[in-house]
């Protein structure tokens, strides 16, 4: 994960977001994929502030459930678009 390098050089927050640029390439992420990415990020950067943007491509129910799941594992901020 490229953002690991930014933490090493002094960044104090990581944001998992900007999925829009990937939609144009046909890449759409599921709730499970985003959750796993968040878990990996926490394991790599346990002392960092982590923010996750919830993609609008998920159903409202999926957005709510993912938000709750992310908060449960310790994600600091969750943004919905």
PDB file of N, CA, C and O in Angstrom, chain B, residues numbered from 101:
ATOM      1  N   UNK B 101       0.841  -1.173   0.000  1.00  0.00           N
ATOM      2  CA  UNK B 101       0.000   0.000   0.000  1.00  0.00           C
ATOM      3  C   UNK B 101       0.887   1.238   0.000  1.00  0.00           C
ATOM      4  O   UNK B 101       1.723   1.420   0.885  1.00  0.00           O
ATOM      5  N   UNK B 102       0.695   2.073  -0.993  1.00  0.00           N
ATOM      6  CA  UNK B 102       1.542   3.253  -1.152  1.00  0.00           C
ATOM      7  C   UNK B 102       1.455   4.226   0.013  1.00  0.00           C
ATOM      8  O   UNK B 102       2.446   4.885   0.329  1.00  0.00           O
ATOM      9  N   UNK B 103       0.290   4.336   0.667  1.00  0.00           N
ATOM     10  CA  UNK B 103       0.176   5.334   1.720  1.00  0.00           C
ATOM     11  C   UNK B 103       1.015   4.993   2.947  1.00  0.00           C
ATOM     12  O   UNK B 103       1.228   5.852   3.803  1.00  0.00           O
ATOM     13  N   UNK B 104       1.484   3.778   3.045  1.00  0.00           N
ATOM     14  CA  UNK B 104       2.371   3.398   4.150  1.00  0.00           C
ATOM     15  C   UNK B 104       3.621   4.267   4.137  1.00  0.00           C
ATOM     16  O   UNK B 104       4.110   4.678   5.190  1.00  0.00           O
ATOM     17  N   UNK B 105       4.133   4.544   2.951  1.00  0.00           N
ATOM     18  CA  UNK B 105       5.327   5.380   2.804  1.00  0.00           C
ATOM     19  C   UNK B 105       5.063   6.788   3.323  1.00  0.00           C
ATOM     20  O   UNK B 105       5.929   7.386   3.961  1.00  0.00           O
ATOM     21  N   UNK B 106       3.865   7.325   3.052  1.00  0.00           N
ATOM     22  CA  UNK B 106       3.545   8.673   3.507  1.00  0.00           C
ATOM     23  C   UNK B 106       3.518   8.765   5.027  1.00  0.00           C
ATOM     24  O   UNK B 106       3.925   9.778   5.596  1.00  0.00           O
ATOM     25  N   UNK B 107       3.051   7.737   5.670  1.00  0.00           N
ATOM     26  CA  UNK B 107       3.056   7.708   7.137  1.00  0.00           C
ATOM     27  C   UNK B 107       4.493   7.694   7.654  1.00  0.00           C
ATOM     28  O   UNK B 107       4.811   8.363   8.637  1.00  0.00           O
ATOM     29  N   UNK B 108       5.350   6.940   6.996  1.00  0.00           N
ATOM     30  CA  UNK B 108       6.744   6.861   7.429  1.00  0.00           C
ATOM     31  C   UNK B 108       7.445   8.210   7.338  1.00  0.00           C
ATOM     32  O   UNK B 108       8.360   8.487   8.114  1.00  0.00           O
ATOM     33  N   UNK B 109       7.021   9.052   6.395  1.00  0.00           N
ATOM     34  CA  UNK B 109       7.672  10.361   6.247  1.00  0.00           C
ATOM     35  C   UNK B 109       6.921  11.479   6.952  1.00  0.00           C
ATOM     36  O   UNK B 109       7.265  12.650   6.788  1.00  0.00           O
ATOM     37  N   UNK B 110       5.890  11.137   7.743  1.00  0.00           N
ATOM     38  CA  UNK B 110       5.292  12.141   8.596  1.00  0.00           C
ATOM     39  C   UNK B 110       3.806  12.422   8.482  1.00  0.00           C
ATOM     40  O   UNK B 110       3.280  13.192   9.286  1.00  0.00           O
ATOM     41  N   UNK B 111       3.110  11.843   7.532  1.00  0.00           N
ATOM     42  CA  UNK B 111       1.658  12.059   7.461  1.00  0.00           C
ATOM     43  C   UNK B 111       1.017  11.460   8.711  1.00  0.00           C
ATOM     44  O   UNK B 111       1.474  10.432   9.213  1.00  0.00           O
ATOM     45  N   UNK B 112      -0.042  12.101   9.216  1.00  0.00           N
ATOM     46  CA  UNK B 112      -0.660  11.575  10.431  1.00  0.00           C
ATOM     47  C   UNK B 112      -2.071  11.047  10.199  1.00  0.00           C
ATOM     48  O   UNK B 112      -2.755  10.668  11.149  1.00  0.00           O
ATOM     49  N   UNK B 113      -2.510  11.019   8.944  1.00  0.00           N
ATOM     50  CA  UNK B 113      -3.837  10.490   8.633  1.00  0.00           C
ATOM     51  C   UNK B 113      -3.821   9.828   7.265  1.00  0.00           C
ATOM     52  O   UNK B 113      -3.135  10.279   6.347  1.00  0.00           O
ATOM     53  N   UNK B 114      -4.585   8.755   7.145  1.00  0.00           N
ATOM     54  CA  UNK B 114      -4.731   8.032   5.885  1.00  0.00           C
ATOM     55  C   UNK B 114      -6.205   8.026   5.532  1.00  0.00           C
ATOM     56  O   UNK B 114      -7.060   7.785   6.385  1.00  0.00           O
ATOM     57  N   UNK B 115      -6.497   8.294   4.265  1.00  0.00           N
ATOM     58  CA  UNK B 115      -7.888   8.255   3.821  1.00  0.00           C
ATOM     59  C   UNK B 115      -8.024   7.243   2.692  1.00  0.00           C
ATOM     60  O   UNK B 115      -7.307   7.304   1.693  1.00  0.00           O
ATOM     61  N   UNK B 116      -8.949   6.319   2.867  1.00  0.00           N
ATOM     62  CA  UNK B 116      -9.270   5.351   1.820  1.00  0.00           C
ATOM     63  C   UNK B 116     -10.481   5.924   1.095  1.00  0.00           C
ATOM     64  O   UNK B 116     -11.600   5.896   1.608  1.00  0.00           O
ATOM     65  N   UNK B 117     -10.241   6.438  -0.099  1.00  0.00           N
ATOM     66  CA  UNK B 117     -11.333   7.117  -0.808  1.00  0.00           C
ATOM     67  C   UNK B 117     -10.985   7.312  -2.270  1.00  0.00           C
ATOM     68  O   UNK B 117     -10.108   6.644  -2.820  1.00  0.00           O
ATOM     69  N   UNK B 118     -11.696   8.245  -2.883  1.00  0.00           N
ATOM     70  CA  UNK B 118     -11.532   8.611  -4.288  1.00  0.00           C
ATOM     71  C   UNK B 118     -11.751   7.417  -5.213  1.00  0.00           C
ATOM     72  O   UNK B 118     -10.946   7.134  -6.101  1.00  0.00           O
ATOM     73  N   UNK B 119     -12.849   6.736  -4.978  1.00  0.00           N
ATOM     74  CA  UNK B 119     -13.188   5.593  -5.817  1.00  0.00           C
ATOM     75  C   UNK B 119     -13.642   6.034  -7.206  1.00  0.00           C
ATOM     76  O   UNK B 119     -13.613   5.238  -8.145  1.00  0.00           O
ATOM     77  N   UNK B 120     -14.060   7.292  -7.346  1.00  0.00           N
ATOM     78  CA  UNK B 120     -14.591   7.780  -8.624  1.00  0.00           C
ATOM     79  C   UNK B 120     -13.623   7.578  -9.777  1.00  0.00           C
ATOM     80  O   UNK B 120     -14.038   7.218 -10.878  1.00  0.00           O
ATOM     81  N   UNK B 121     -12.337   7.806  -9.539  1.00  0.00           N
ATOM     82  CA  UNK B 121     -11.370   7.651 -10.622  1.00  0.00           C
ATOM     83  C   UNK B 121     -11.285   6.198 -11.076  1.00  0.00           C
ATOM     84  O   UNK B 121     -10.873   5.927 -12.204  1.00  0.00           O
ATOM     85  N   UNK B 122     -11.663   5.275 -10.225  1.00  0.00           N
ATOM     86  CA  UNK B 122     -11.623   3.858 -10.586  1.00  0.00           C
ATOM     87  C   UNK B 122     -12.896   3.402 -11.290  1.00  0.00           C
ATOM     88  O   UNK B 122     -12.872   2.450 -12.070  1.00  0.00           O
ATOM     89  N   UNK B 123     -14.011   4.083 -11.014  1.00  0.00           N
ATOM     90  CA  UNK B 123     -15.274   3.728 -11.668  1.00  0.00           C
ATOM     91  C   UNK B 123     -15.152   3.861 -13.180  1.00  0.00           C
ATOM     92  O   UNK B 123     -15.695   3.048 -13.929  1.00  0.00           O
ATOM     93  N   UNK B 124     -14.434   4.892 -13.625  1.00  0.00           N
ATOM     94  CA  UNK B 124     -14.253   5.109 -15.065  1.00  0.00           C
ATOM     95  C   UNK B 124     -13.488   3.963 -15.727  1.00  0.00           C
ATOM     96  O   UNK B 124     -13.579   3.763 -16.939  1.00  0.00           O
ATOM     97  N   UNK B 125     -12.750   3.229 -14.939  1.00  0.00           N
ATOM     98  CA  UNK B 125     -11.995   2.078 -15.440  1.00  0.00           C
ATOM     99  C   UNK B 125     -12.762   0.774 -15.261  1.00  0.00           C
ATOM    100  O   UNK B 125     -12.253  -0.309 -15.549  1.00  0.00           O
ATOM    101  N   UNK B 126     -14.011   0.901 -14.776  1.00  0.00           N
ATOM    102  CA  UNK B 126     -14.843  -0.280 -14.594  1.00  0.00           C
ATOM    103  C   UNK B 126     -14.627  -1.009 -13.282  1.00  0.00           C
ATOM    104  O   UNK B 126     -15.122  -2.122 -13.104  1.00  0.00           O
ATOM    105  N   UNK B 127     -13.897  -0.402 -12.365  1.00  0.00           N
ATOM    106  CA  UNK B 127     -13.640  -1.031 -11.067  1.00  0.00           C
ATOM    107  C   UNK B 127     -14.646  -0.529 -10.043  1.00  0.00           C
ATOM    108  O   UNK B 127     -14.728   0.671  -9.781  1.00  0.00           O
ATOM    109  N   UNK B 128     -15.396  -1.429  -9.478  1.00  0.00           N
ATOM    110  CA  UNK B 128     -16.363  -1.087  -8.439  1.00  0.00           C
ATOM    111  C   UNK B 128     -16.092  -2.003  -7.256  1.00  0.00           C
ATOM    112  O   UNK B 128     -15.950  -3.215  -7.415  1.00  0.00           O
ATOM    113  N   UNK B 129     -16.023  -1.414  -6.070  1.00  0.00           N
ATOM    114  CA  UNK B 129     -15.660  -2.158  -4.873  1.00  0.00           C
ATOM    115  C   UNK B 129     -16.898  -2.564  -4.092  1.00  0.00           C
ATOM    116  O   UNK B 129     -17.855  -1.799  -3.972  1.00  0.00           O
ATOM    117  N   UNK B 130     -16.863  -3.770  -3.568  1.00  0.00           N
ATOM    118  CA  UNK B 130     -17.943  -4.264  -2.719  1.00  0.00           C
ATOM    119  C   UNK B 130     -17.682  -3.828  -1.274  1.00  0.00           C
ATOM    120  O   UNK B 130     -16.590  -3.371  -0.935  1.00  0.00           O
ATOM    121  N   UNK B 131     -18.697  -3.978  -0.443  1.00  0.00           N
ATOM    122  CA  UNK B 131     -18.532  -3.700   0.988  1.00  0.00           C
ATOM    123  C   UNK B 131     -17.421  -4.556   1.580  1.00  0.00           C
ATOM    124  O   UNK B 131     -16.608  -4.071   2.367  1.00  0.00           O
ATOM    125  N   UNK B 132     -17.387  -5.821   1.205  1.00  0.00           N
ATOM    126  CA  UNK B 132     -16.369  -6.730   1.732  1.00  0.00           C
ATOM    127  C   UNK B 132     -14.959  -6.291   1.347  1.00  0.00           C
ATOM    128  O   UNK B 132     -14.039  -6.354   2.163  1.00  0.00           O
ATOM    129  N   UNK B 133     -14.795  -5.848   0.112  1.00  0.00           N
ATOM    130  CA  UNK B 133     -13.474  -5.410  -0.333  1.00  0.00           C
ATOM    131  C   UNK B 133     -13.015  -4.169   0.434  1.00  0.00           C
ATOM    132  O   UNK B 133     -11.854  -4.078   0.833  1.00  0.00           O
ATOM    133  N   UNK B 134     -13.910  -3.233   0.638  1.00  0.00           N
ATOM    134  CA  UNK B 134     -13.565  -2.020   1.368  1.00  0.00           C
ATOM    135  C   UNK B 134     -13.262  -2.357   2.826  1.00  0.00           C
ATOM    136  O   UNK B 134     -12.319  -1.820   3.408  1.00  0.00           O
ATOM    137  N   UNK B 135     -14.055  -3.239   3.410  1.00  0.00           N
ATOM    138  CA  UNK B 135     -13.827  -3.653   4.789  1.00  0.00           C
ATOM    139  C   UNK B 135     -12.463  -4.318   4.934  1.00  0.00           C
ATOM    140  O   UNK B 135     -11.725  -4.015   5.871  1.00  0.00           O
ATOM    141  N   UNK B 136     -12.122  -5.215   4.021  1.00  0.00           N
ATOM    142  CA  UNK B 136     -10.828  -5.903   4.080  1.00  0.00           C
ATOM    143  C   UNK B 136      -9.672  -4.926   3.894  1.00  0.00           C
ATOM    144  O   UNK B 136      -8.635  -5.054   4.545  1.00  0.00           O
ATOM    145  N   UNK B 137      -9.851  -3.949   3.004  1.00  0.00           N
ATOM    146  CA  UNK B 137      -8.828  -2.928   2.814  1.00  0.00           C
ATOM    147  C   UNK B 137      -8.625  -2.122   4.097  1.00  0.00           C
ATOM    148  O   UNK B 137      -7.497  -1.797   4.466  1.00  0.00           O
ATOM    149  N   UNK B 138      -9.721  -1.808   4.764  1.00  0.00           N
ATOM    150  CA  UNK B 138      -9.637  -1.090   6.035  1.00  0.00           C
ATOM    151  C   UNK B 138      -8.921  -1.936   7.094  1.00  0.00           C
ATOM    152  O   UNK B 138      -8.084  -1.419   7.835  1.00  0.00           O
ATOM    153  N   UNK B 139      -9.239  -3.214   7.169  1.00  0.00           N
ATOM    154  CA  UNK B 139      -8.572  -4.101   8.129  1.00  0.00           C
ATOM    155  C   UNK B 139      -7.069  -4.174   7.865  1.00  0.00           C
ATOM    156  O   UNK B 139      -6.266  -4.122   8.797  1.00  0.00           O
ATOM    157  N   UNK B 140      -6.692  -4.294   6.589  1.00  0.00           N
ATOM    158  CA  UNK B 140      -5.276  -4.345   6.230  1.00  0.00           C
ATOM    159  C   UNK B 140      -4.578  -3.046   6.619  1.00  0.00           C
ATOM    160  O   UNK B 140      -3.448  -3.055   7.106  1.00  0.00           O
ATOM    161  N   UNK B 141      -5.269  -1.931   6.396  1.00  0.00           N
ATOM    162  CA  UNK B 141      -4.697  -0.633   6.721  1.00  0.00           C
ATOM    163  C   UNK B 141      -4.479  -0.501   8.224  1.00  0.00           C
ATOM    164  O   UNK B 141      -3.437  -0.012   8.661  1.00  0.00           O
ATOM    165  N   UNK B 142      -5.453  -0.932   9.010  1.00  0.00           N
ATOM    166  CA  UNK B 142      -5.310  -0.898  10.469  1.00  0.00           C
ATOM    167  C   UNK B 142      -4.123  -1.760  10.911  1.00  0.00           C
ATOM    168  O   UNK B 142      -3.358  -1.360  11.789  1.00  0.00           O
ATOM    169  N   UNK B 143      -3.972  -2.931  10.310  1.00  0.00           N
ATOM    170  CA  UNK B 143      -2.872  -3.806  10.726  1.00  0.00           C
ATOM    171  C   UNK B 143      -1.511  -3.225  10.341  1.00  0.00           C
ATOM    172  O   UNK B 143      -0.531  -3.419  11.060  1.00  0.00           O
ATOM    173  N   UNK B 144      -1.444  -2.520   9.219  1.00  0.00           N
ATOM    174  CA  UNK B 144      -0.190  -1.894   8.806  1.00  0.00           C
ATOM    175  C   UNK B 144       0.113  -0.617   9.586  1.00  0.00           C
ATOM    176  O   UNK B 144       1.270  -0.320   9.883  1.00  0.00           O
ATOM    177  N   UNK B 145      -0.932   0.128   9.912  1.00  0.00           N
ATOM    178  CA  UNK B 145      -0.774   1.450  10.518  1.00  0.00           C
ATOM    179  C   UNK B 145      -1.629   1.587  11.781  1.00  0.00           C
ATOM    180  O   UNK B 145      -2.538   2.417  11.821  1.00  0.00           O
ATOM    181  N   UNK B 146      -1.354   0.794  12.797  1.00  0.00           N
ATOM    182  CA  UNK B 146      -2.232   0.765  13.978  1.00  0.00           C
ATOM    183  C   UNK B 146      -2.289   2.073  14.758  1.00  0.00           C
ATOM    184  O   UNK B 146      -3.238   2.289  15.512  1.00  0.00           O
ATOM    185  N   UNK B 147      -1.310   2.942  14.601  1.00  0.00           N
ATOM    186  CA  UNK B 147      -1.273   4.187  15.364  1.00  0.00           C
ATOM    187  C   UNK B 147      -1.666   5.408  14.532  1.00  0.00           C
ATOM    188  O   UNK B 147      -1.468   6.543  14.964  1.00  0.00           O
ATOM    189  N   UNK B 148      -2.216   5.181  13.354  1.00  0.00           N
ATOM    190  CA  UNK B 148      -2.590   6.279  12.470  1.00  0.00           C
ATOM    191  C   UNK B 148      -4.090   6.528  12.495  1.00  0.00           C
ATOM    192  O   UNK B 148      -4.878   5.624  12.776  1.00  0.00           O
ATOM    193  N   UNK B 149      -4.468   7.744  12.203  1.00  0.00           N
ATOM    194  CA  UNK B 149      -5.876   8.080  12.026  1.00  0.00           C
ATOM    195  C   UNK B 149      -6.277   7.595  10.641  1.00  0.00           C
ATOM    196  O   UNK B 149      -5.604   7.887   9.653  1.00  0.00           O
ATOM    197  N   UNK B 150      -7.369   6.858  10.575  1.00  0.00           N
ATOM    198  CA  UNK B 150      -7.806   6.286   9.295  1.00  0.00           C
ATOM    199  C   UNK B 150      -9.239   6.719   9.018  1.00  0.00           C
ATOM    200  O   UNK B 150     -10.122   6.612   9.870  1.00  0.00           O
ATOM    201  N   UNK B 151      -9.439   7.208   7.809  1.00  0.00           N
ATOM    202  CA  UNK B 151     -10.754   7.661   7.353  1.00  0.00           C
ATOM    203  C   UNK B 151     -11.126   6.851   6.112  1.00  0.00           C
ATOM    204  O   UNK B 151     -10.279   6.589   5.258  1.00  0.00           O
ATOM    205  N   UNK B 152     -12.385   6.460   6.018  1.00  0.00           N
ATOM    206  CA  UNK B 152     -12.860   5.708   4.859  1.00  0.00           C
ATOM    207  C   UNK B 152     -14.081   6.420   4.275  1.00  0.00           C
ATOM    208  O   UNK B 152     -15.013   6.764   5.002  1.00  0.00           O
ATOM    209  N   UNK B 153     -14.068   6.636   2.971  1.00  0.00           N
ATOM    210  CA  UNK B 153     -15.239   7.170   2.286  1.00  0.00           C
ATOM    211  C   UNK B 153     -16.064   5.991   1.778  1.00  0.00           C
ATOM    212  O   UNK B 153     -15.536   5.079   1.142  1.00  0.00           O
ATOM    213  N   UNK B 154     -17.352   6.021   2.062  1.00  0.00           N
ATOM    214  CA  UNK B 154     -18.260   4.957   1.624  1.00  0.00           C
ATOM    215  C   UNK B 154     -18.725   5.266   0.199  1.00  0.00           C
ATOM    216  O   UNK B 154     -19.271   6.343  -0.041  1.00  0.00           O
ATOM    217  N   UNK B 155     -18.524   4.357  -0.743  1.00  0.00           N
ATOM    218  CA  UNK B 155     -18.925   4.627  -2.122  1.00  0.00           C
ATOM    219  C   UNK B 155     -20.445   4.699  -2.295  1.00  0.00           C
ATOM    220  O   UNK B 155     -21.195   3.955  -1.663  1.00  0.00           O
ATOM    221  N   UNK B 156     -20.867   5.592  -3.148  1.00  0.00           N
ATOM    222  CA  UNK B 156     -22.297   5.748  -3.430  1.00  0.00           C
ATOM    223  C   UNK B 156     -22.849   4.598  -4.257  1.00  0.00           C
ATOM    224  O   UNK B 156     -24.063   4.489  -4.429  1.00  0.00           O
ATOM    225  N   UNK B 157     -21.980   3.743  -4.769  1.00  0.00           N
ATOM    226  CA  UNK B 157     -22.432   2.614  -5.582  1.00  0.00           C
ATOM    227  C   UNK B 157     -23.065   1.519  -4.727  1.00  0.00           C
ATOM    228  O   UNK B 157     -23.749   0.641  -5.251  1.00  0.00           O
ATOM    229  N   UNK B 158     -22.840   1.567  -3.417  1.00  0.00           N
ATOM    230  CA  UNK B 158     -23.456   0.593  -2.522  1.00  0.00           C
ATOM    231  C   UNK B 158     -24.891   1.016  -2.217  1.00  0.00           C
ATOM    232  O   UNK B 158     -25.216   2.203  -2.237  1.00  0.00           O
ATOM    233  N   UNK B 159     -25.731   0.047  -1.940  1.00  0.00           N
ATOM    234  CA  UNK B 159     -27.106   0.367  -1.550  1.00  0.00           C
ATOM    235  C   UNK B 159     -27.078   1.087  -0.203  1.00  0.00           C
ATOM    236  O   UNK B 159     -26.080   1.029   0.515  1.00  0.00           O
ATOM    237  N   UNK B 160     -28.160   1.756   0.131  1.00  0.00           N
ATOM    238  CA  UNK B 160     -28.229   2.471   1.399  1.00  0.00           C
ATOM    239  C   UNK B 160     -27.999   1.511   2.572  1.00  0.00           C
ATOM    240  O   UNK B 160     -27.271   1.833   3.511  1.00  0.00           O
ATOM    241  N   UNK B 161     -28.616   0.352   2.509  1.00  0.00           N
ATOM    242  CA  UNK B 161     -28.419  -0.641   3.564  1.00  0.00           C
ATOM    243  C   UNK B 161     -26.943  -1.025   3.676  1.00  0.00           C
ATOM    244  O   UNK B 161     -26.407  -1.098   4.782  1.00  0.00           O
ATOM    245  N   UNK B 162     -26.279  -1.271   2.537  1.00  0.00           N
ATOM    246  CA  UNK B 162     -24.863  -1.641   2.543  1.00  0.00           C
ATOM    247  C   UNK B 162     -24.001  -0.510   3.097  1.00  0.00           C
ATOM    248  O   UNK B 162     -23.035  -0.760   3.817  1.00  0.00           O
ATOM    249  N   UNK B 163     -24.347   0.728   2.763  1.00  0.00           N
ATOM    250  CA  UNK B 163     -23.594   1.876   3.275  1.00  0.00           C
ATOM    251  C   UNK B 163     -23.690   1.954   4.798  1.00  0.00           C
ATOM    252  O   UNK B 163     -22.689   2.162   5.484  1.00  0.00           O
ATOM    253  N   UNK B 164     -24.889   1.788   5.307  1.00  0.00           N
ATOM    254  CA  UNK B 164     -25.088   1.854   6.761  1.00  0.00           C
ATOM    255  C   UNK B 164     -24.357   0.709   7.451  1.00  0.00           C
ATOM    256  O   UNK B 164     -23.666   0.921   8.448  1.00  0.00           O
ATOM    257  N   UNK B 165     -24.507  -0.497   6.925  1.00  0.00           N
ATOM    258  CA  UNK B 165     -23.858  -1.660   7.542  1.00  0.00           C
ATOM    259  C   UNK B 165     -22.341  -1.528   7.503  1.00  0.00           C
ATOM    260  O   UNK B 165     -21.665  -1.828   8.486  1.00  0.00           O
ATOM    261  N   UNK B 166     -21.806  -1.083   6.373  1.00  0.00           N
ATOM    262  CA  UNK B 166     -20.354  -0.914   6.266  1.00  0.00           C
ATOM    263  C   UNK B 166     -19.864   0.153   7.244  1.00  0.00           C
ATOM    264  O   UNK B 166     -18.818  -0.016   7.870  1.00  0.00           O
ATOM    265  N   UNK B 167     -20.600   1.230   7.376  1.00  0.00           N
ATOM    266  CA  UNK B 167     -20.239   2.277   8.333  1.00  0.00           C
ATOM    267  C   UNK B 167     -20.161   1.706   9.741  1.00  0.00           C
ATOM    268  O   UNK B 167     -19.189   1.953  10.455  1.00  0.00           O
ATOM    269  N   UNK B 168     -21.163   0.952  10.145  1.00  0.00           N
ATOM    270  CA  UNK B 168     -21.168   0.343  11.483  1.00  0.00           C
ATOM    271  C   UNK B 168     -20.005  -0.634  11.649  1.00  0.00           C
ATOM    272  O   UNK B 168     -19.345  -0.651  12.687  1.00  0.00           O
ATOM    273  N   UNK B 169     -19.762  -1.439  10.627  1.00  0.00           N
ATOM    274  CA  UNK B 169     -18.663  -2.413  10.692  1.00  0.00           C
ATOM    275  C   UNK B 169     -17.311  -1.711  10.804  1.00  0.00           C
ATOM    276  O   UNK B 169     -16.445  -2.149  11.561  1.00  0.00           O
ATOM    277  N   UNK B 170     -17.128  -0.630  10.057  1.00  0.00           N
ATOM    278  CA  UNK B 170     -15.859   0.090  10.085  1.00  0.00           C
ATOM    279  C   UNK B 170     -15.635   0.767  11.434  1.00  0.00           C
ATOM    280  O   UNK B 170     -14.522   0.762  11.960  1.00  0.00           O
ATOM    281  N   UNK B 171     -16.683   1.341  11.983  1.00  0.00           N
ATOM    282  CA  UNK B 171     -16.555   1.969  13.299  1.00  0.00           C
ATOM    283  C   UNK B 171     -16.221   0.900  14.360  1.00  0.00           C
ATOM    284  O   UNK B 171     -15.447   1.161  15.280  1.00  0.00           O
ATOM    285  N   UNK B 172     -16.804  -0.287  14.226  1.00  0.00           N
ATOM    286  CA  UNK B 172     -16.560  -1.375  15.180  1.00  0.00           C
ATOM    287  C   UNK B 172     -15.095  -1.803  15.204  1.00  0.00           C
ATOM    288  O   UNK B 172     -14.563  -2.129  16.265  1.00  0.00           O
ATOM    289  N   UNK B 173     -14.438  -1.803  14.040  1.00  0.00           N
ATOM    290  CA  UNK B 173     -13.030  -2.237  13.998  1.00  0.00           C
ATOM    291  C   UNK B 173     -12.057  -1.092  14.275  1.00  0.00           C
ATOM    292  O   UNK B 173     -10.844  -1.304  14.292  1.00  0.00           O
ATOM    293  N   UNK B 174     -12.580   0.128  14.493  1.00  0.00           N
ATOM    294  CA  UNK B 174     -11.714   1.209  14.916  1.00  0.00           C
ATOM    295  C   UNK B 174     -11.390   2.274  13.884  1.00  0.00           C
ATOM    296  O   UNK B 174     -10.494   3.088  14.104  1.00  0.00           O
ATOM    297  N   UNK B 175     -12.094   2.286  12.770  1.00  0.00           N
ATOM    298  CA  UNK B 175     -11.902   3.367  11.803  1.00  0.00           C
ATOM    299  C   UNK B 175     -12.342   4.665  12.461  1.00  0.00           C
ATOM    300  O   UNK B 175     -13.416   4.723  13.060  1.00  0.00           O
ATOM    301  N   UNK B 176     -11.535   5.694  12.359  1.00  0.00           N
ATOM    302  CA  UNK B 176     -11.778   6.949  13.068  1.00  0.00           C
ATOM    303  C   UNK B 176     -12.861   7.810  12.449  1.00  0.00           C
ATOM    304  O   UNK B 176     -13.633   8.441  13.171  1.00  0.00           O
ATOM    305  N   UNK B 177     -12.933   7.850  11.139  1.00  0.00           N
ATOM    306  CA  UNK B 177     -13.925   8.693  10.464  1.00  0.00           C
ATOM    307  C   UNK B 177     -14.472   7.965   9.252  1.00  0.00           C
ATOM    308  O   UNK B 177     -13.732   7.309   8.519  1.00  0.00           O
ATOM    309  N   UNK B 178     -15.769   8.086   9.048  1.00  0.00           N
ATOM    310  CA  UNK B 178     -16.426   7.469   7.896  1.00  0.00           C
ATOM    311  C   UNK B 178     -17.203   8.564   7.200  1.00  0.00           C
ATOM    312  O   UNK B 178     -18.013   9.254   7.819  1.00  0.00           O
ATOM    313  N   UNK B 179     -16.953   8.722   5.904  1.00  0.00           N
ATOM    314  CA  UNK B 179     -17.629   9.733   5.105  1.00  0.00           C
ATOM    315  C   UNK B 179     -18.529   9.044   4.093  1.00  0.00           C
ATOM    316  O   UNK B 179     -18.133   8.057   3.473  1.00  0.00           O
ATOM    317  N   UNK B 180     -19.723   9.558   3.929  1.00  0.00           N
ATOM    318  CA  UNK B 180     -20.635   9.020   2.928  1.00  0.00           C
ATOM    319  C   UNK B 180     -20.829  10.046   1.831  1.00  0.00           C
ATOM    320  O   UNK B 180     -20.976  11.239   2.093  1.00  0.00           O
ATOM    321  N   UNK B 181     -20.827   9.562   0.593  1.00  0.00           N
ATOM    322  CA  UNK B 181     -21.022  10.461  -0.552  1.00  0.00           C
ATOM    323  C   UNK B 181     -22.387  10.261  -1.126  1.00  0.00           C
ATOM    324  O   UNK B 181     -22.751  10.922  -2.098  1.00  0.00           O
TER     325      UNK B 181
END
